[in-house]
Amino acid sequence: MKNYTAELYKYIQEHYLWQFHSRAWDREANINGVIGLATQLLTCDVISLNTPAEKCYYADAVTLVKDVKRDIPDFLELGAEGIKEVMKSLKEKLHEVVIDKCLNAEAKVAQY
């Protein structure tokens, strides 16, 4: 089976910047928001957008899903459960790299 987590991770790192906000908590919110909504879009789940932040994440998620459908169409063949599993793994990988292993100490300063 193809390693879609690695492929999607590489694709996101090459094409998007939303995971690199200046603070760790902003990065986490963006990763959770964009990947969460992208997962809902890919699996045809009902989406509820109640805040301006959710609408912003949605805009990025729509772009991500459109690009994935175009550039990695075989990913959709996994079905809803497979997609959810890969997207959960992807979210964990993004969190690990851009938050947990971030060497920029300023990103984790609580006073900002």
N, C-alpha and C positions, 0 to 999 in steps of 0.2 A: 504494500500500500504506500502510496505517495505521502511524503511528510508535508502535509498542508500547513501545519503550524510554522515550520521553517520558511516555507515559500511565502506565506502571507506576511510573516514578520519581515522578511527581506523586502517584499513589495512595499509595505508601509514605510519602512526606513528609507527607501529610495524615492518615494513619491509624495510623502506628507510630512507636515511639521507639527500637527496638533498635539503630538505626544511630548513635545519639547518645550512646554511653557516654562517660565523662569523658576517656578517654585514646585516642590515635590507634591504638595496637595493639589495644585492646579493640574499637574501632570496626571495624578491619580484620577481626578474628576474627569478629565478629558478621556483618558483611556477607558474608564468605566462607562462613561456616557456614550462615546462613539462606538466602542466595540459592542456594548449592550444593545444599542439601537440598531447597529448593523446586523447583529444576530437576529433581532426581531424582524427586520426587513427581509433577511435571507430565508427565514423560516415562516414568513407570512403570519407572524403573531400580530395581535392587536397592539397598536402603539398609541400612547396617550402623552401628549406634550402639554405640560401644565406651567412650565416656567420658561423664562427667556433662555436660560442655560440649556434646558432640554431642547429647545428649538435650534440653538447653535450646534449642539452635538448632532442633532438630526440632520442638519445641512451637511456636516462632514460625513456622517454615516451614509447618506444618500449617494454622495460622490464615491465613497469607498465601495459601496455595493455595486454601483454602476460600473466602476473600473474592474472589480473582481469578476463580475459577470462577463465582461468583455475579454479580459486578459487571462483569467483562470476558470474558464467555464466548466471544466470537469469537477471542480470543487463542489458544485451544486448537486452532483450525482450522489453525494454522501447521504442525502436526505436530512430531514430536520434534526434528528438526534445526533447524527455524525457532525453536522455543521455546528450544533451547539457545543459538542465536545471539543472540536478544533478551536472554536472561538474562545472558549474558556481557557484552553491551553495557550492560545495567542495572547489573551489578556494577561495571563500570569507571566509569560515571557516578556512582554512589553514592560510590565511592572518591575520585574527583576532587573532588566537592563537599564531603563531610564529613571528608575527611582532607587531601588535597593543598591545597585552598583554604581550609581552616579558619583563621580569624583568631585563634583562641584559642591563644596561645603555650603556655599551660599544658598543653594536650592533647598536646604533643610533647616535654615534659620527660622525659628518660630516667630521672631519679632516682625517679620515682613508681612 
